[in-house]
């Protein structure tokens, strides 16, 4: 779990750093006259949106990998535990 927390912290740190880096990069383009102020806002928004999309894709991939690891380790899921709790609490009922 510590590995997961560190990974998430890294992702959040990268997101913050990336936004700052994007704004800095675009500001430099405006200073050089390669972009107007209006264009810079659009570019920042597009780059941030793209970063969010990539972050979401990374989350999806990590979630799939974690599920695969959990399955390979044959660990009980929350649903497994809930079913067992119900069987303990209601021994006369059968799982459906």
C-alpha positions as CSV (number, residue, x, y, z in Angstrom):
1,X,0.0,0.0,0.0
2,X,2.9,2.3,0.7
3,X,4.0,1.8,-3.0
4,X,0.5,2.9,-4.1
5,X,0.5,6.0,-1.9
6,X,4.0,7.0,-3.2
7,X,2.8,6.5,-6.8
8,X,-0.3,8.6,-6.3
9,X,1.8,11.3,-4.6
10,X,4.1,11.3,-7.5
11,X,1.2,11.6,-9.9
12,X,-0.2,14.5,-8.0
13,X,3.2,16.2,-7.9
14,X,3.7,15.7,-11.6
15,X,0.3,17.2,-12.3
16,X,1.0,20.3,-10.3
17,X,4.5,20.6,-11.8
18,X,3.2,20.0,-15.3
19,X,0.6,22.8,-15.0
20,X,3.3,25.2,-13.8
21,X,5.7,24.0,-16.5
22,X,3.0,24.4,-19.2
23,X,2.2,27.9,-18.1
24,X,5.9,28.8,-18.0
25,X,6.5,27.3,-21.5
26,X,3.5,29.2,-23.0
27,X,4.5,32.4,-21.3
28,X,7.9,32.2,-23.0
29,X,6.2,31.7,-26.3
30,X,4.1,34.9,-25.7
31,X,7.3,36.8,-24.7
32,X,9.0,35.7,-27.9
33,X,5.9,36.8,-29.9
34,X,5.1,33.3,-31.2
35,X,1.7,33.4,-29.5
36,X,-0.8,36.0,-28.6
37,X,-2.2,36.2,-25.1
38,X,-5.6,34.8,-26.3
39,X,-3.8,31.9,-28.1
40,X,-1.7,31.2,-25.0
41,X,-4.9,30.7,-22.8
42,X,-6.2,28.3,-25.4
43,X,-3.0,26.4,-25.6
44,X,-2.6,26.2,-21.8
45,X,-6.2,24.8,-21.5
46,X,-5.6,22.3,-24.3
47,X,-2.3,21.1,-22.8
48,X,-3.9,20.8,-19.3
49,X,-6.9,18.9,-20.7
50,X,-4.5,16.6,-22.6
51,X,-2.6,16.1,-19.3
52,X,-5.8,15.2,-17.5
53,X,-6.7,12.7,-20.2
54,X,-3.3,11.1,-19.9
55,X,-3.5,11.1,-16.1
56,X,-6.9,9.4,-16.3
57,X,-5.6,6.8,-18.7
58,X,-2.7,6.1,-16.4
59,X,-5.1,5.7,-13.5
60,X,-7.1,3.2,-15.5
61,X,-4.0,1.2,-16.4
62,X,-2.8,1.2,-12.8
63,X,-6.2,0.1,-11.6
64,X,-6.2,-2.8,-14.1
65,X,-2.7,-3.8,-13.0
66,X,-3.6,-3.7,-9.3
67,X,-6.7,-5.8,-10.0
68,X,-4.6,-8.3,-11.9
69,X,-2.0,-8.5,-9.0
70,X,-4.8,-8.9,-6.5
71,X,-6.3,-11.7,-8.5
72,X,-2.9,-13.4,-8.9
73,X,-2.4,-13.3,-5.2
74,X,-5.8,-14.8,-4.7
75,X,-6.8,-12.3,-2.0
76,X,-10.3,-12.0,-0.7
77,X,-12.3,-9.1,-2.1
78,X,-14.7,-6.9,-0.2
79,X,-17.6,-8.8,-1.8
80,X,-16.1,-12.1,-0.6
81,X,-15.8,-10.9,2.9
82,X,-19.4,-9.5,2.9
83,X,-20.7,-12.9,1.6
84,X,-18.8,-14.7,4.4
85,X,-20.1,-12.2,7.0
86,X,-23.7,-12.8,5.8
87,X,-23.2,-16.6,6.0
88,X,-21.9,-16.2,9.5
89,X,-24.8,-13.9,10.6
90,X,-27.4,-16.0,8.7
91,X,-26.2,-19.6,8.6
92,X,-29.7,-20.9,7.5
93,X,-29.7,-18.8,4.3
94,X,-27.8,-20.0,1.2
95,X,-25.8,-17.8,-1.2
96,X,-27.7,-17.0,-4.4
